[in-house]
Amino acid sequence: METAMLREVKEEVGIQLDSWKYLGDWPNEYPHKSIVYAVNDVYFLARMENFQNNQISSNESSKIHIENPDTINTEEVALPSLKFAVSLFPHNGHRI
């Protein structure tokens, strides 16, 4: 699972992670073209020192948005699994 996560992060947003750990996985529903797919969203906590040498793949993503987890308003988060993952995030300077 970690190998796939590292590959996807590198391919999708061009980021090389310095460290990571598994946070959890939760079921979700993904509606696409009038079909609702049952999926399992997997979340990791990850760390990187800087973004200087990273490039977004224009084929995969248009931008990266970085948010302080302590200031995320979970009422504005659409996915139930993401709301739950954010609620579990270790706040107050926890390091990975």
N, C-alpha and C positions, 0 to 999 in steps of 0.2 A: 504494500500500500504506500509506504514512504517513497519508494522508487518512482511510482507513478505520480505522486504529488510533486516530487522534485522536477520530474520531466515536464509536467504540465505547467508549473510555475515558470520554468525556463522558457518553454515554447510560447506560452500565452502572454506573459508580461516581461520576459527577458530578465528575470531576477534570479540571481544566484544566492540562495539562502545560506547563512552562516551556521544556524542551528534551528532545530525544530523539535516539537513533540506533539504527539497525538492528543487532541482535546476530547473528541467524541464523534459519534455519528448518529443521525436521527432521520426518521422517515419524512418524506415530503411528497408533494404532488406537483408535477410539472405539466401544465397544459400547453399543448402545441398542436396547432391546426385541428381543432375540435376533438383532440384525443387527450385524455389525462393519463400521464404516465406516473406510476408509482416509482419513486426513486429513493435512494438513501444518500443524504448529504454527509460528507465526511469533512471534519474541521481539524485543523492543526494550528498550533501557536508557532510562529516563526520569527526569526530575528535576522536582520542584515545590518551591517555596519553603515553602508551608504548606498546611494543610488547612482553614483557618478559613472560607473562603467556599464550600466544596464540600459538596454534599449527595448522599447515596446515593439513587438512584431505587429506591423500594420495589418497583416492578414488575420490576426487573432483579436487584437484589442485596439481601441482608439485612444485610451488614456488610463492612467492609474490614479485612483483617488485614495488618499491616506487620511484616516480619521483616528482621532484619539479615542480609544475604547471607553474612557471615562466620560466622554461627552456625547456618546451616541444616544439619540432618542429612539428607544426600541419601538415606540408607537409609529415611527416612520419606516420601520423595516418590514418589508412585505412577506418574507419567507418565515414561517413559524420556526423552522430548524435554525435559521440564522439568529432570530431573536433569542432562542434558547442558548445558542453558542455564545452570543455576546453577553448574556446574563451570567455565564460561567467564567468569563474572562477574569483571570486573577489581576485585580486592580492594585493600585498603590505601589507601583514600581516593581512588581514581580518581574524577575529576569528569567529568560529561557537559557 
